[in-house]
Amino acid sequence: MLRRASRAHSLATSVTLLTLVLAMLSVSIVSLAALGGVYDLARNQVSARHEAYLQALVGDMALRLDPAARLVSRAILVAVDSETGAVDRTALATQFDLGIEYVDQLLLVRRDGTVISAYPTFRAPSTVEDNPVVERALFDRPVYHYETGEAPADARLWVARGVEGDAGLVMVARVRSGFLRPAVDRFADPDIGRWILLVEGDGPALVSSVGASGLVQESVVYTPGEDESEGTVSAVSVDESIAWGHYADIEGYEGLSWRATIIEPRSSIVMATIRSLTPAVAALLASGLMTLLVVGVLARRFVAPLTDLEQRALEAVSGAYVRPLQSDRTDEVGRLAAAFNAIALRLNALHDLSQLLASSSRLDQVLDGILSAMGHIVGTASVAVFLVDEQSGRLSLARARELAEDIGVSVPLDGGSWLVEAMHCDDPRSYAMQGSDISTF
């Protein structure tokens, strides 16, 4: 019994395992096929996010640099006489008050650096001859200059514009540069390693976001795109992982060659790909598990009749009475069960006959048992038993049930009757007589 159960169970298990393998193979194929496309999609999403951050960062720069430049131009118009070089200090103070959000000092100087007027006066220098922005100042547009210091707080950002005329004057403003660090930190995310750098061309970083110390800045490599003012950037972090990102040049500001750079680990693309694939893979796995469950139930339902059939067959081999299979199915398994039940009926009839022959000593009982058994075996109500009478040399009818009239009751053994022919055959024979099929055994 254990062996039969094991074989039956192994068939159901084999079907279930085969389904599991096919389901996992399908999930793997679909996942691999989608991986490339989803990776490209995730890369494009990360790229779009980088471009949006860079655009916003450049916009933040403009919101500070442009008003400072407009303040300088407006101060020249309202506070300086271009012909005489006279300064309206009240107008200069008013312009400073209007732009105090963007600048912390407003100076009118000569080309040699001598300060003519300044606001606020209490911290105005006497000369700015060492400031390059004075020498490079133009009449038609503002010029910027960024001075780095030993510490970030010592850095200075200047904007200047020449005053048209023969006086050789330059209006200079010191821009509040404290906005730079908050601007880069706004789009940084140290938790995932997203760093923002404000660099001078291809040089070192002027301002870097929180956590940017985890990036080896000497490893940064810029790759221009179709527009050389923007492109991709790659670098290596201190843990030797690959970082990747984008850059955009901040253009339109004379004297500044700033470049905004955003970098984050390449693993972020992988994580974005995993996050995008997770719902689809989960749905595929769920459908695969449901399929596996259904197949497992169906496999066991399919195997159960075969297990019963094996058990009944083993009972028949042992000589026991064969119990019929209970099945209401109409498929191949149901037809197999019906065929087995027909065989079981005949085997049980032979079993009854053998028991009768072994236990009965009366010929009448034996003949009646033979008629009943043969009726079940052949599946007909018309059955006859002939016995050989060696003394008379004839084949005589011994017992019959609903026998056809043309069969006869006695046939000579040396005659050509089909009964005699059938008696000498080892196998069952069928004969057709007057529309009736007759089988002999």
NORZIFEN-V152858 format. One record per residue. RES is the residue in one small letter. PHI is phi as a letter, one per 20 degrees, with the letter a starting at -180 (none if undefined). PSI is psi in degrees with one decimal (999 if undefined). D_CENTER is the distance of its C-alpha to the mean C-alpha in Angstrom with 1 decimal. Layout:
{{RES | PHI | PSI | D_CENTER} {RES | PHI | PSI | D_CENTER}}
//
This chain:
{{m | none | -40.7 | 45.4} {l | f | -36.8 | 42.9} {r | f | -40.1 | 42.4} {r | f | -44.0 | 41.9} {a | f | -38.5 | 39.4} {s | f | -43.0 | 37.5} {r | f | -43.1 | 37.5} {a | f | -42.3 | 36.4} {h | f | -37.3 | 33.7} {s | f | -32.9 | 32.5} {l | f | -47.1 | 32.2} {a | f | -41.1 | 30.0} {t | f | -38.9 | 28.0} {s | f | -43.5 | 27.7} {v | f | -42.7 | 26.4} {t | f | -44.9 | 23.9} {l | f | -39.3 | 22.8} {l | f | -42.9 | 22.5} {t | f | -40.5 | 20.3} {l | f | -44.6 | 18.1} {v | f | -44.2 | 18.0} {l | f | -40.1 | 17.2} {a | f | -45.7 | 14.4} {m | f | -37.0 | 12.8} {l | f | -41.5 | 13.7} {s | f | -44.5 | 12.1} {v | f | -41.3 | 8.7} {s | f | -44.4 | 9.3} {i | f | -46.0 | 10.6} {v | f | -42.1 | 8.1} {s | f | -43.3 | 5.3} {l | f | -39.3 | 8.5} {a | f | -36.6 | 9.6} {a | e | -20.2 | 7.0} {l | g | -47.0 | 7.2} {g | f | -47.2 | 10.8} {g | f | -40.8 | 10.7} {v | f | -36.4 | 8.4} {y | f | -45.3 | 10.6} {d | f | -40.1 | 13.6} {l | f | -43.7 | 12.8} {a | f | -40.1 | 12.4} {r | f | -42.3 | 15.6} {n | f | -38.1 | 17.3} {q | f | -43.1 | 16.7} {v | f | -41.0 | 18.1} {s | f | -42.5 | 20.9} {a | f | -38.8 | 21.7} {r | f | -42.6 | 21.9} {h | f | -45.4 | 24.2} {e | f | -37.7 | 26.3} {a | f | -42.1 | 26.8} {y | f | -44.0 | 27.8} {l | f | -41.4 | 30.2} {q | f | -41.9 | 31.7} {a | f | -38.6 | 32.3} {l | f | -44.7 | 33.8} {v | f | -37.6 | 36.1} {g | f | -39.5 | 37.1} {d | f | -39.3 | 38.1} {m | f | -44.4 | 40.2} {a | f | -35.2 | 41.9} {l | f | -16.5 | 42.6} {r | d | -40.4 | 44.8} {l | f | -42.5 | 46.2} {d | f | -46.3 | 47.2} {p | f | -35.2 | 49.3} {a | f | -40.8 | 51.1} {a | f | -39.9 | 52.0} {r | f | -35.2 | 53.3} {l | f | -45.1 | 55.3} {v | f | -45.7 | 57.1} {s | f | -41.9 | 57.8} {r | f | -36.2 | 59.1} {a | f | -37.0 | 61.3} {i | f | -41.8 | 62.9} {l | f | -39.6 | 63.8} {v | d | -18.4 | 65.3} {a | d | -7.2 | 66.6} {v | c | 132.6 | 68.1} {d | e | 111.7 | 70.9} {s | f | -24.7 | 69.9} {e | e | -45.4 | 73.6} {t | e | -19.6 | 75.2} {g | n | 10.0 | 72.3} {a | f | 147.0 | 73.3} {v | d | 130.7 | 70.7} {d | e | 99.2 | 70.4} {r | f | -32.2 | 69.3} {t | f | -43.8 | 68.8} {a | f | -37.0 | 66.4} {l | f | -41.6 | 64.6} {a | f | -38.1 | 64.2} {t | f | -43.6 | 63.0} {q | f | -37.7 | 60.3} {f | f | -44.0 | 59.2} {d | f | -35.5 | 58.9} {l | f | -30.5 | 56.8} {g | d | 20.6 | 54.4} {i | f | -21.2 | 54.4} {e | f | -26.3 | 50.8} {y | d | -27.8 | 50.0} {v | c | 153.9 | 52.9} {d | d | 3.4 | 55.0} {q | a | 138.9 | 58.0} {l | c | 122.7 | 59.7} {l | c | 142.9 | 62.3} {l | d | 118.1 | 64.8} {v | c | 164.2 | 65.9} {r | e | 169.5 | 67.9} {r | f | -25.0 | 66.5} {d | e | 0.1 | 68.2} {g | n | -3.8 | 66.1} {t | f | 131.8 | 68.9} {v | e | 123.9 | 67.7} {i | e | -45.8 | 69.7} {s | b | 149.8 | 68.1} {a | b | 155.5 | 65.1} {y | b | 130.8 | 63.4} {p | f | 146.4 | 63.1} {t | f | -26.1 | 66.4} {f | f | -19.1 | 66.3} {r | c | 24.5 | 63.7} {a | f | 134.8 | 64.4} {p | f | 159.7 | 65.0} {s | e | -22.9 | 68.2} {t | b | 152.3 | 66.6} {v | c | 36.3 | 63.2} {e | f | -22.5 | 64.6} {d | e | -0.7 | 61.8} {n | e | 114.4 | 59.0} {p | f | -23.7 | 57.8} {v | f | -26.6 | 56.7} {v | f | -44.7 | 60.4} {e | f | -34.3 | 61.3} {r | e | -0.6 | 58.3} {a | g | 136.1 | 58.7} {l | d | 160.5 | 58.8} {f | e | -31.5 | 60.7} {d | e | -11.0 | 58.2} {r | b | 157.9 | 54.9} {p | f | 153.7 | 53.9} {v | c | 139.3 | 53.1} {y | d | 156.3 | 50.9} {h | b | 133.4 | 51.2} {y | d | 123.7 | 49.1} {e | d | 124.4 | 50.8} {t | e | 153.5 | 48.9} {g | c | 178.6 | 50.6} {e | f | -30.8 | 50.5} {a | c | 154.5 | 48.3} {p | g | -32.1 | 45.9} {a | f | -18.4 | 48.5} {d | e | -5.2 | 51.1} {a | f | 148.2 | 49.3} {r | c | 140.2 | 51.0} {l | c | 121.7 | 49.9} {w | d | 150.6 | 52.8} {v | c | 137.0 | 53.3} {a | b | 157.7 | 56.6} {r | b | 135.3 | 58.4} {g | f | 148.0 | 61.9} {v | e | 121.1 | 64.7} {e | f | 142.2 | 66.3} {g | p | -175.8 | 70.1} {d | e | -0.8 | 72.4} {a | f | -18.0 | 71.9} {g | m | 46.9 | 69.0} {l | d | 153.5 | 67.0} {v | c | 131.6 | 63.3} {m | e | 124.5 | 61.3} {v | c | 138.9 | 58.8} {a | c | 140.3 | 56.3} {r | e | 116.7 | 54.3} {v | f | 139.4 | 50.8} {r | f | 109.7 | 49.3} {s | e | 5.5 | 46.5} {g | f | -11.4 | 45.1} {f | f | -16.3 | 42.4} {l | f | -47.8 | 40.6} {r | f | -47.7 | 39.1} {p | f | -32.1 | 37.8} {a | f | -42.3 | 36.4} {v | f | -33.4 | 34.2} {d | f | -23.3 | 33.3} {r | g | -34.8 | 32.2} {f | d | 0.7 | 29.0} {a | e | 157.2 | 28.5} {d | b | 91.5 | 26.2} {p | f | -20.6 | 27.5} {d | f | -37.0 | 25.0} {i | d | 0.9 | 22.1} {g | n | 30.8 | 24.7} {r | e | 119.1 | 25.1} {w | d | 144.8 | 28.6} {i | d | 129.5 | 30.9} {l | c | 140.7 | 33.9} {l | d | 109.1 | 37.0} {v | d | 159.9 | 38.6} {e | e | 96.1 | 41.8} {g | m | -126.1 | 40.8} {d | e | 10.4 | 39.4} {g | e | -160.8 | 41.3} {p | f | 167.3 | 40.6} {a | f | 132.3 | 39.0} {l | e | -43.2 | 41.5} {v | c | 136.4 | 39.3} {s | c | 152.8 | 36.1} {s | f | 173.6 | 33.9} {v | f | 133.8 | 33.6} {g | n | -2.7 | 32.0} {a | f | -8.3 | 32.4} {s | f | -16.5 | 34.6} {g | f | 1.1 | 31.4} {l | d | 132.9 | 31.3} {v | e | 98.6 | 33.6} {q | f | -24.6 | 35.1} {e | f | -16.5 | 37.0} {s | e | -0.6 | 33.8} {v | f | 129.0 | 32.7} {v | c | 127.7 | 32.6} {y | d | 135.5 | 32.6} {t | c | 106.9 | 31.4} {p | f | 149.9 | 32.9} {g | e | -157.2 | 31.1} {e | f | -39.5 | 32.9} {d | e | 117.2 | 34.8} {e | f | -12.0 | 36.2} {s | f | -4.3 | 36.3} {e | b | 159.7 | 32.6} {g | r | -158.9 | 29.9} {t | d | 162.8 | 27.5} {v | b | 143.7 | 28.5} {s | c | 153.4 | 27.4} {a | b | 177.1 | 28.9} {v | c | 134.6 | 28.8} {s | e | 171.8 | 28.8} {v | f | -22.5 | 31.3} {d | e | 13.5 | 28.8} {e | m | 16.6 | 28.4} {s | e | 155.2 | 24.8} {i | e | 131.9 | 24.0} {a | d | 153.2 | 24.2} {w | b | 148.3 | 23.6} {g | a | -156.3 | 24.7} {h | c | 162.0 | 27.0} {y | c | 159.8 | 30.7} {a | b | 129.4 | 33.2} {d | f | 138.6 | 37.0} {i | e | 102.5 | 39.0} {e | d | 164.0 | 41.6} {g | n | 10.0 | 44.8} {y | c | 102.6 | 46.5} {e | g | 128.6 | 49.5} {g | n | -13.9 | 49.7} {l | d | 128.5 | 46.1} {s | d | 53.5 | 43.5} {w | f | 149.6 | 40.7} {r | c | 122.9 | 37.1} {a | e | 128.9 | 34.3} {t | c | 134.3 | 31.4} {i | c | 127.7 | 28.0} {i | c | 140.0 | 26.2} {e | b | 159.4 | 23.2} {p | g | 143.3 | 21.4} {r | f | -21.9 | 19.0} {s | f | -20.4 | 16.7} {s | f | -33.0 | 16.2} {i | f | -41.0 | 14.2} {v | f | -43.4 | 12.0} {m | f | -38.9 | 11.8} {a | f | -37.3 | 11.1} {t | f | -43.3 | 8.2} {i | f | -43.5 | 6.9} {r | f | -35.7 | 8.1} {s | f | -35.5 | 6.6} {l | e | -23.2 | 2.9} {t | g | -48.1 | 4.7} {p | f | -42.0 | 6.3} {a | f | -43.6 | 4.6} {v | f | -39.9 | 3.9} {a | f | -41.1 | 7.3} {a | f | -41.2 | 8.7} {l | f | -42.1 | 8.3} {l | f | -39.8 | 9.8} {a | f | -44.7 | 12.3} {s | f | -35.3 | 13.4} {g | f | -41.1 | 13.7} {l | f | -39.3 | 15.8} {m | f | -43.0 | 17.8} {t | f | -42.3 | 18.4} {l | f | -41.4 | 19.5} {l | f | -45.8 | 21.8} {v | f | -43.5 | 23.4} {v | f | -38.4 | 23.9} {g | f | -43.5 | 25.4} {v | f | -45.1 | 27.8} {l | f | -37.7 | 28.7} {a | f | -42.8 | 29.2} {r | f | -36.7 | 31.6} {r | f | -33.1 | 33.3} {f | f | -38.2 | 33.8} {v | f | -28.6 | 35.0} {a | g | -47.3 | 37.4} {p | f | -34.2 | 40.0} {l | f | -35.4 | 40.0} {t | f | -44.6 | 40.6} {d | f | -40.5 | 43.5} {l | f | -42.1 | 44.8} {e | f | -41.3 | 44.9} {q | f | -42.2 | 46.7} {r | f | -39.1 | 49.2} {a | f | -40.3 | 49.8} {l | f | -33.1 | 50.5} {e | f | -39.9 | 52.9} {a | f | -38.0 | 54.7} {v | f | -36.2 | 55.0} {s | f | -5.0 | 56.6} {g | n | 5.1 | 59.1} {a | f | 167.4 | 58.0} {y | f | 129.7 | 58.0} {v | e | 118.6 | 54.8} {r | e | 139.6 | 53.0} {p | f | 153.5 | 51.3} {l | e | 139.5 | 47.5} {q | e | 114.4 | 46.4} {s | b | 132.4 | 43.8} {d | d | 16.5 | 43.2} {r | e | 152.8 | 40.6} {t | d | 6.0 | 41.4} {d | e | -164.6 | 39.0} {e | f | -37.8 | 39.9} {v | f | -40.1 | 39.8} {g | f | -40.8 | 42.2} {r | f | -35.4 | 44.5} {l | f | -41.0 | 44.4} {a | f | -40.1 | 45.5} {a | f | -40.4 | 48.2} {a | f | -39.5 | 49.5} {f | f | -38.5 | 49.6} {n | f | -36.9 | 51.5} {a | f | -41.6 | 54.0} {i | f | -40.9 | 54.4} {a | f | -36.6 | 54.7} {l | f | -42.8 | 57.5} {r | f | -39.7 | 59.5} {l | f | -38.9 | 58.9} {n | f | -36.1 | 60.1} {a | f | -43.6 | 63.1} {l | f | -35.7 | 63.9} {h | f | -43.9 | 63.5} {d | f | -40.9 | 65.9} {l | f | -42.8 | 68.3} {s | f | -37.8 | 68.3} {q | f | -39.5 | 68.9} {l | f | -45.4 | 71.8} {l | f | -33.0 | 73.3} {a | f | -24.7 | 73.2} {s | d | -18.7 | 74.7} {s | d | 141.4 | 77.1} {s | d | -3.7 | 80.6} {r | e | 131.8 | 81.6} {l | f | -38.1 | 81.2} {d | f | -43.4 | 80.7} {q | f | -39.7 | 77.7} {v | f | -45.3 | 76.2} {l | f | -40.9 | 76.6} {d | f | -39.3 | 75.2} {g | f | -38.4 | 72.2} {i | f | -44.6 | 71.7} {l | g | -45.1 | 71.9} {s | f | -43.6 | 69.3} {a | f | -44.6 | 67.0} {m | f | -33.8 | 67.3} {g | f | -41.2 | 66.7} {h | f | -39.0 | 63.4} {i | f | -47.8 | 62.5} {v | e | -28.4 | 63.5} {g | n | 39.4 | 62.5} {t | b | 158.6 | 65.9} {a | e | -17.1 | 68.9} {s | e | 107.6 | 71.4} {v | c | 141.5 | 72.1} {a | c | 148.3 | 75.2} {v | c | 124.8 | 76.3} {f | d | 141.4 | 79.0} {l | d | 148.9 | 81.0} {v | e | 126.0 | 83.1} {d | d | 100.3 | 86.8} {e | f | -28.7 | 88.1} {q | f | -43.8 | 91.8} {s | e | -10.4 | 91.7} {g | m | 34.6 | 89.2} {r | c | 160.7 | 87.1} {l | d | 109.9 | 83.6} {s | d | 145.7 | 84.2} {l | f | 121.7 | 82.0} {a | e | -39.4 | 81.6} {r | b | 141.9 | 79.4} {a | b | 158.1 | 77.5} {r | c | 116.6 | 75.4} {e | l | 48.9 | 75.4} {l | f | 143.0 | 76.5} {a | f | 149.8 | 77.1} {e | f | -28.2 | 80.8} {d | e | 8.0 | 80.7} {i | f | -40.8 | 79.5} {g | n | 160.7 | 83.0} {v | d | -13.1 | 84.3} {s | b | 134.6 | 85.7} {v | c | 130.8 | 85.1} {p | f | 142.0 | 87.1} {l | f | -25.5 | 85.2} {d | e | 10.8 | 86.8} {g | e | -179.4 | 85.9} {g | d | 26.1 | 83.0} {s | f | 149.4 | 81.2} {w | f | -23.9 | 77.4} {l | f | -42.1 | 77.7} {v | f | -41.2 | 79.4} {e | f | -43.5 | 76.9} {a | f | -33.4 | 74.0} {m | f | -32.7 | 75.8} {h | e | 0.3 | 75.8} {c | e | 143.0 | 72.0} {d | e | -23.3 | 69.5} {d | d | 158.6 | 66.6} {p | f | 146.7 | 66.4} {r | c | 149.2 | 67.9} {s | c | 138.1 | 67.6} {y | c | 146.2 | 70.4} {a | d | 121.4 | 70.7} {m | c | 118.1 | 74.1} {q | l | 48.7 | 75.0} {g | n | 0.3 | 71.4} {s | d | 141.3 | 70.6} {d | e | 128.2 | 68.3} {i | d | 128.9 | 69.9} {s | d | 141.6 | 68.2} {t | c | 146.8 | 70.2} {f | c | 999 | 69.3}}
//
